């Protein structure tokens, strides 16, 4: 899913959907020269990305105050962050290319999914009783 937050309707949708799942979010300002230079790279990344586990959002500065999850720690624009269930997990610091953004998002999603798999395997593994010990005890009696 891709959400471009540039109106109140999209802001409401983002605030609702952002609570669950994997998100890569771009925070930017239309007046920012660095953001203007980054925009074509971001747009190409959005087109290239085909990760079905990933949601992407593009949030313009003038809608930041309406976010339900505060981003007060933003230092500058543009900023790209990875979130899971609305919790910040990583911030993009790589080369500003579509491929680097794609690697950043896919690596984060993959890393998280591996952790979840490991946890679910630990929970599902039944405790085995040692049958040999029982049979030895029976033979001794």
C-alpha positions as a printed NumPy array, in Angstrom:
array([[  0.   ,   0.   ,   0.   ],
       [  1.194,   3.506,  -0.795],
       [ -0.221,   6.57 ,   0.931],
       [  0.722,  10.097,  -0.065],
       [ -0.295,  12.323,   2.831],
       [ -1.108,  15.613,   1.145],
       [ -4.675,  16.108,   2.392],
       [ -6.752,  15.477,   5.521],
       [ -8.402,  12.327,   4.13 ],
       [ -5.028,  10.684,   3.444],
       [ -3.758,  11.821,   6.87 ],
       [ -6.692,  10.055,   8.56 ],
       [ -6.09 ,   6.92 ,   6.485],
       [ -2.388,   6.918,   7.38 ],
       [ -3.065,   7.419,  11.1  ],
       [ -5.429,   4.418,  11.057],
       [ -3.336,   2.065,   8.904],
       [  0.064,   2.974,  10.402],
       [ -0.783,   1.117,  13.624],
       [ -0.159,  -2.28 ,  12.003],
       [  2.459,  -3.691,   9.706],
       [  5.754,  -2.741,   8.123],
       [  6.118,   0.868,   6.955],
       [  8.773,   2.904,   5.207],
       [  7.91 ,   6.566,   5.597],
       [  9.362,   9.624,   3.899],
       [  9.083,  12.896,   5.822],
       [  9.696,  15.905,   3.61 ],
       [  8.834,  19.547,   2.956],
       [  7.862,  20.868,  -0.456],
       [  9.935,  24.036,   0.165],
       [ 13.111,  22.03 ,   0.962],
       [ 15.698,  21.984,  -1.893],
       [ 17.188,  18.65 ,  -0.74 ],
       [ 13.668,  17.154,  -0.708],
       [ 12.984,  18.457,  -4.199],
       [ 16.153,  16.753,  -5.421],
       [ 15.257,  13.527,  -3.571],
       [ 11.644,  13.333,  -4.813],
       [ 12.413,  11.695,  -8.21 ],
       [ 14.543,   9.052,  -6.432],
       [ 11.714,   8.395,  -3.956],
       [  9.106,   8.151,  -6.721],
       [ 11.238,   5.627,  -8.601],
       [ 11.685,   3.606,  -5.385],
       [  7.911,   3.551,  -4.849],
       [  7.436,   2.24 ,  -8.398],
       [ 10.187,  -0.387,  -8.043],
       [  9.179,  -1.768,  -4.667],
       [  7.149,  -4.969,  -4.918],
       [  7.411,  -6.202,  -1.328],
       [  3.866,  -7.272,  -0.419],
       [  4.686,  -7.11 ,   3.308],
       [  5.61 ,  -3.423,   3.087],
       [  3.551,  -0.237,   3.232],
       [  5.   ,   3.037,   2.02 ],
       [  4.002,   6.561,   2.997],
       [  5.053,   9.999,   1.893],
       [  4.241,  12.725,   4.442],
       [  4.517,  16.41 ,   3.637],
       [  5.7  ,  18.745,   6.407],
       [  2.425,  20.677,   6.701],
       [  0.612,  17.463,   7.813],
       [  3.158,  16.427,  10.459],
       [  1.222,  18.073,  13.298],
       [ -1.755,  15.806,  12.544],
       [  0.164,  12.544,  12.986],
       [ -1.   ,  10.36 ,  15.867],
       [  2.58 ,   9.103,  16.349],
       [  4.813,  12.107,  17.055],
       [  8.019,  12.497,  15.075],
       [  9.47 ,  15.261,  17.253],
       [ 12.951,  13.781,  16.927],
       [ 13.204,  14.547,  13.199],
       [ 16.366,  16.551,  12.649],
       [ 15.904,  17.501,   9.017],
       [ 14.308,  16.735,   5.686],
       [ 14.173,  14.473,   3.823],
       [ 14.098,  11.66 ,   6.379],
       [ 13.177,   8.037,   5.636],
       [ 12.32 ,   5.67 ,   8.485],
       [ 11.255,   2.06 ,   8.871],
       [  8.486,   1.23 ,  11.373],
       [  6.78 ,  -1.911,  12.563],
       [  3.358,  -1.516,  14.209],
       [  4.02 ,   2.237,  14.484],
       [  7.309,   1.742,  16.374],
       [ 10.442,   3.218,  14.804],
       [ 12.976,   0.472,  14.128],
       [ 15.486,   2.053,  11.729],
       [ 16.398,   5.224,   9.859],
       [ 17.779,   5.315,   6.335],
       [ 21.329,   6.679,   6.111],
       [ 22.454,   5.085,   2.864],
       [ 23.085,   6.378,  -0.598],
       [ 20.038,   8.177,  -1.951],
       [ 19.216,   5.833,  -4.811],
       [ 16.121,   3.727,  -5.515],
       [ 18.173,   0.526,  -5.128],
       [ 19.565,   1.583,  -1.732],
       [ 16.069,   2.467,  -0.505],
       [ 14.802,  -0.87 ,  -1.762],
       [ 17.619,  -2.727,   0.015],
       [ 16.927,  -0.767,   3.219],
       [ 13.231,  -1.616,   3.246],
       [ 13.57 ,  -5.253,   2.182],
       [ 16.417,  -5.916,   4.637],
       [ 14.378,  -4.519,   7.516],
       [ 11.255,  -6.498,   6.641],
       [ 13.278,  -9.715,   6.143],
       [ 15.156,  -9.257,   9.411],
       [ 11.922,  -8.759,  11.302],
       [ 10.166, -11.727,   9.664],
       [ 13.115, -13.993,  10.575],
       [ 12.844, -12.898,  14.219],
       [  9.116, -13.632,  14.238],
       [  9.709, -17.088,  12.69 ],
       [ 12.3  , -17.948,  15.335],
       [  9.966, -16.863,  18.139],
       [  7.021, -18.82 ,  16.747],
       [  9.171, -21.969,  16.357],
       [ 10.269, -21.714,  19.981],
       [  6.67 , -21.407,  21.124],
       [  5.402, -24.274,  18.953],
       [  8.132, -26.809,  19.773],
       [  6.537, -29.34 ,  22.142],
       [  8.512, -30.587,  25.095],
       [  9.489, -34.198,  24.574],
       [  9.502, -36.661,  27.366],
       [ 12.458, -38.93 ,  27.506],
       [ 10.908, -42.376,  26.926],
       [ 14.208, -44.188,  27.455],
       [ 14.355, -43.161,  31.084],
       [ 10.841, -44.461,  31.692],
       [ 11.573, -47.777,  30.044],
       [ 14.794, -48.164,  32.056],
       [ 12.92 , -47.569,  35.277],
       [ 10.384, -50.25 ,  34.361],
       [ 13.137, -52.787,  33.627],
       [ 14.83 , -52.18 ,  36.987],
       [ 11.643, -52.952,  38.933]])
